[in-house]
């Protein structure tokens, strides 16, 4: 994987972790950060290697994840 993919995944993870820091404890905030970093790295890999540089797969994955997490939150399944 490229260095750029690692950099974008770190930025993506930190942005998502920062959004939750005032609502969750430190451990959960770090877990959210690393979880989203891992997903961002995976999506970057898909974009680079499997989709010929297109960001459309990541847009679709992110949209589905947001819909799913919104439904879970709406129905308080978490």
Secondary structure as UniProt FT lines:
FT   HELIX           3..20
FT   TURN            21..23
FT   HELIX           26..45
FT   HELIX           46..50
FT   TURN            52..53
FT   HELIX           56..74
FT   TURN            75..76
//
